[in-house]
Amino acid sequence: MTCLVSGVLLGFFSSLFADVPDTGTGIAAPSGTYSSPEGIVAPSGTYASPSNALAPTTSPSSAPFMESGHLPILFIATVSEVYDDNIFVQPNKVSDFITQISLLGEYKIGNDKAIDASYFDIFYAPSVDIYADHSGQDSFNQRAGLLYQYRFSKLALGLEQTYARESATSAAAGNLVTSSVYVTKASADYNYSDKLSVIGDFTQTLTDYETAGFSYSNEWAADAYFLYQLDPKLSIGFGPTVGWLDLGYGAPSQTYQQMLARVNYLYSGKLSFNLSAGAEVREYSGSVTGDTVEPVFSLSGTYQPFINTNITLVGQRQFDPSYNFYGQDYIATSVSLIGRQRFLQKFYYNVGFGYENDSYQGAGIDLTGPARDDDYYYATTGFDWDPNSWLKASIFYKYQKDDSSFSNFSFTDNQVGVSASFSY
């Protein structure tokens, strides 16, 4: 019901303020940029990224620098002020004002779509979080990424390295935690014909928690599948994913295999979605509980009912290791709906809703007590003002709540903040 009301409201706003199309400012950049221009933040622990930024972050520009006459260099400085009434996301609230100062420098050259051409993108983004009343939580964070791609007439090869060190609240951990994540990825995309493509990638992800009592992980994953274009709007595919996961503190290592069917659908430029779904078999070293077989899926869809209205739907179901419960995984099932409405040419209204269920289970070991189960909800809203190409200002509010079967992990949290970004 909430999603339906949200869609009706967005349509109403669009009919009032229809003007020119919103071309957006995103970039197909290294995945380590963790761009979130709307300030929508998923529950921590769901994705490989530990990012749980308090305020909207500014993503690198999508303008083709060389073609537009600009230098292939981008600088962005962002200053944010946030009030958070539960900085440790715990049942007993502790509030504070947090000042966040971040910089972004990016250099890119080439065209990632051109044939017989290379594309290079490198960025570095340091930031500091300063707590008004809890200076012991002050942190220095940084993100960096490097992407190189060469596209032949039929084959595109890519190599990507990203790094992120962040101190952020985690619903899964129930506290502020500091982590470093390194991601190395090699990819290949071969167009066998106008209708048939073969895609593959190989990824290593290292996650290391500096916070005492939390483990690390080393994961290797290989993904290969084909896509066949049935018609200009619809492509279908199929292929396996295999992986190996090594966890710290002597927790059982894991191997897994997925068989996934894929559907990509594009309808008239207004509606599109990508779906991969199938089953995962997971084995545990020294297991006393046996292998597991679970359904997994990933869904993303966009809908543009009006020229200045964009609605995005994201859902997934996947396994994640627990970094604070020895020998346990949790199955994360999540869905989020995000809306963005442009009005009066220079203003944007953002709204988002999300839900995630985290169901914990023994990763090859017998649990000695009840398993943890969490229901996480969030809602966020805010406005962006883009008066020109070098200035952006935002204001946002976010509410999040976690109902956990372990009472010490249940919490409610309210955040409100403003930010200003300056780019060159």
N, C-alpha and C positions, 0 to 999 in steps of 0.2 A: 504494500500500500504506500509506503514512504517513497519508493522508487517511482511509482505512478504519479504521485503528487508532484515530485521533483520534475519529472518530464513535462507535465502540464505547465508548471510555473516557468520552465525554461522556454517553452514554446510561446507563452504569453509575453515574456520579455522580448523574445525575438521579433514578434509582430509589432512591438512598440518601437524598437530601436534598430530596425534593419538598416544597414548602411553598406559598407564594403566588406568583402570577404576577409576573414582572419587567416592570414597565411602562416601564422605561427612563427616561433623562433627556435624550434628544436633542431638538433643536429644528429646525424648518424655518426656519433662520436664513439670513442672507446667506451665500453660498458662501465668502466670505473668512474665515469663522471657522475653517475647516480643523479641525473637531473630530475628535478621535481618542481617545475615553475609554478605549479598550483599549490604547493605546500602540502600535498597529500602524502602522508607517511603511512606505510603499511606496518603492521605489528612487527616488532623486532624479533629476529630469529626465524622469520618465515623464509627470507631470501638469503642468498649468499652474501649480499651486502649487509654490513652491520649498521648502515646509516639509519639514524632516527633523528634527522635534523629538526630543530625546533621551529625554524622559520623557513619560508620559501627560499629555495636556492635558485640562482640564475644560471641557466644553461648556456653553453657557448652558442654563438650566432650561427645560423645556417647559411648566411650570405656567402656565395662563392667569391672569396676575397679577390683572387686574381682577375676574375671576369668582371667584377664590379668596380675595379680600379683601386681597391683598397690594398694595403699591405697585408701579407698573410699572417698577421699577428693580431691577437685580441687580448685586451686586458679588461678585467671586471673587478671592481671593489664593491663589497656589500657590507653594510652595517645594519644590525638587527638588535632590537630590544624586545625581550620576551618576559612576561610574567607567567610563572609555572607554579601552581598551587600544590604540586606533589612531585618534587624533583627526583625522588628516589622510587617512584611508583610502588609505594607500600601502603598497607592498610592505615597506618598513622601518618598523616600528611605533614610534609615539611615544604614550605614555600620559599621562593626566592625570585629575584629579578636577575636575568641572565643577559649579558651583552655579548653579541657574537660579531666578530670582525673577520671577514674572509676576503681573500684575493684569488684571482684566477688569471693565469697566463697561458695562452694557447698559440701554437704555431701549426699551421697546416698548409699544404701545398699540393696541387694536383687535382684531379677529378676522379672520384670513386666510381663513376659510371662510364668513363671513356674507355674505348678499346685500345689495346696496346699502349697503355699508360699506367703510371704509378700514382699512388695517393699516400700521403704521409701526414700524420696528425699526432702531435705531442702536447700534453698539457700538464700543469702543476698548479695545485690549489691548496695553499696553507690557510688555516683559520685558527682563531683562539676563542674559547668560551670563558667569560669572566663572570663569576658569581658574586653578587653584591654582599651576601651575608655568609657564604660558605666558600671562602677562598681556597680551602683545601680541595675543592672539586674543580678548580680552574684547570683547563686542559689546552694543549696544543695539538691540533689535528691536521692531517694533511692527506691529500689525494693526488695521485699522479697516474698518467697513462701514456702509452705509446702504441700507435697502430700503423702498420705498413701493409699496403695492398697493391698487387699488380694484376691487371686484367688483360688477358690475352683475348683472342677472338672468340674462343669458346670456354676458356677456363679462367677463373678468378682465384688467386691465392692470397691469403691474409695471415698476418701474425700480429698478435696483440698481447701487451703486458700491462696490467694495472696493479695499483697498490693503494690501499686505504688504511689509515690509522685514525680511529675515532673513539672518543669517549661519549657514550650515549646511553640513555635509559633502555632497558630491555624488559619487555613483559615476560619473556621466558625465564630470564634470570631474576626478575623482581628487584632490580637495583640498577645503579649506574655501573657500567662495565667499560673497560678499555680493551679494544681488540685491533689486531692488524690482519688484513686479508690481502693475499697475493694471488692474482689470477693470471695464468699463462694460457693462451689459446691459439691454436693453429687451425685454419679453416680452408676448405676448398669447395668451389661451386662450378660444376661442369655442365654446360648446356649441350647435351648430346644432339638435340634437334630443337626445332621451334617449339615443340610440345613437351619434350622430356628433359628433365634436369636431375642431376645426381649431386647431393649435398652431403658434406661430411665435416666434422670438426673434432678436435682432440683438446681437452681442457684439463689443466691441473689447478686445483684450488687449495691453498694453504691458509688455514685460519688459526691464529694464535691469540689467546687471551692473556693480557698482562695482569688482569685482576686475579688475585690469589683465589684458589679453589676452583678455577675453571680450566678445562682441558684444551687441547688443540686438536686439529684434524688435518689430514692430508688426503685429498680426494682426486682420483683420476677418472675421467669419463670420456668415452668415445661414442660419437653419435653419427649414424649414416642412414640416409634414406633417399628415396626418389620422389619426385613430384611430376605428375603427368597432367597436362592441361587438357581437360575434356572440352572446354570451350573458353572464350575470352574471359568469362567471369568465374569459372570454377576449375580448381586444380585439386587433385587427390594424390595421396602418397602413402608409403608404408616403409618401415625400417626399424632396426634395432638400436638400442642404447645399452652399453655395458659399462660398468664402473666398479671401482675398488675404493674403499674408504678405510683409512687407518686412524684410530682415535687414541688419545693420550690416556695416561693413568691406567694402563693395562686393560682398558675396555676391549671387548672382542672386535676384531677387524671385520669388515663386511664386504661382500661382493653382491652385485645386483645386475639383473638383466631386464630390460623393458622391450616389449614389442608394441609399437605405437602406430595407429592409423592417423593420417593427417588430412585435413580439409582446409583449403584456403578459398574464400569466396569474396568476390568484389561485385557489388551491385550498384551500377550507375553513379559511382563516385560518392553516394550518400551513405551507403551501408556496406561494411566489410567485416569479416571475422576470420580468425585463424583458430583452428582446433586441432589438438593432438590428444589422443586418448588410447588407453590400452591397459595392460596388466604389467605388474612388476613382481618378479621373484627375487627375494633377498635371502642370502645365506650368511651365517655368522660362524666365525671360527670358534671351535670348542663349544658349539651350541648345545644346550641342554633342553631347549624348547622347540627346536626344529626350525625349518625354513618358513618364511611368510610369503603369501601371495595376496596382493592388494591391487585394486584398481587405482590408476593414476591418470591425471589429465591436466591440460593447460589450455585456457581459453582466453582470447582477447578479441574485442569487437569495438568498432567505432560507428557512430551514427550521427549524421549531420542533417537533422530534419529541416533546418533553416540555414540561410547563408552564413549567419554569425553564431550558430549554436552547435556545440560539439559535445557529444556524450560518449563516454568510454566505459566499457564493461570489462573487467578482468577477473578471472577465476582460476583456481588450480587446486590440485590435491597431490601431495608429495610427501616423501619421507625426509625428516631432518634429524640430525643427531642432537642429543641433549648435551650441552657443555657443562652443566652443573648437576646432573643426575647420572651417576656412574652406570654405564651399561644399559642406557635406555635411549630409544628413539621416540619421536612423536610424529604422528601423521597429521599434517597441517592441511586443512580444507578451508579455503578462503574465497571470498567474493567481494568485489568493490565496484562501486558505481560513481563515476566522476563526471560532473557537468561543468562546462565553461561557456559563458555567454558574453559576447562583445556588445557594447552599447555606447552611443555617443562617440564613436570612432576610437577613442583613446582609453576607454575603461573596459574592464573585464570583471565579471562576477564568477566566482568559483564555488562549487559545492561538491561535497563528497561524502559517501557513506560506505562503511565496510564492516565485514564480519569474518571472524576466523575461529575455527575449532581446532584445538591442539589436543590430540588423544595420545597419551604416553603408553609405551609398552616396553617390556624387557627385550633388549637386543641380544638375544641368545642366552639370557640368564633368567632364572626364576626371581620374580619380585617377592620380597618378604612381606610386603604390605599392599595397601590399595594403590592403584595406579592414578597418577595425576591426570585431570581432564580440565581444560580451560576453554571458556567462551569469551572471546575478545570482540569488542565493538568500538567503532569510532565514527565520529561525524565531524566534518570540518567545513568552514565557509570563510569567504574573504573576498577582497577586491584588489585588483591590480590597476595601476595607472601608468600608461606608457605614453608620456607627452611627446617624446622624440626618440631618436635612435640611441642616445647615450644615457638616458635616465629612465629608471623604473622604480616605482614605489608600491608597496604592498601592505595590507593589513589583513590579519587572519585570526580566526578563533578555532580551537580544536578541543573536542571532548573525547576522552577515551575511557573505557571501562573493561576490567577483566574479572569475570566470575570464575574462580578456580575452585576445584574440589579440595585443594590445599589452601586453607584460609589465609595463610601468610603470603600468598601470591595474589590475592584479590585486591583490587584497588580501583579508584576513580581518579581522574586527572583532568584539569582544565588548563588550557594554555591560551594566551592572547598575546599578539605581538605585532610589531611594525617593522618594516625593513625598507632600505633604499639602496639601489644598485646603480653604479656609475661605470660605464663601459667606454672603451676607446679602441 
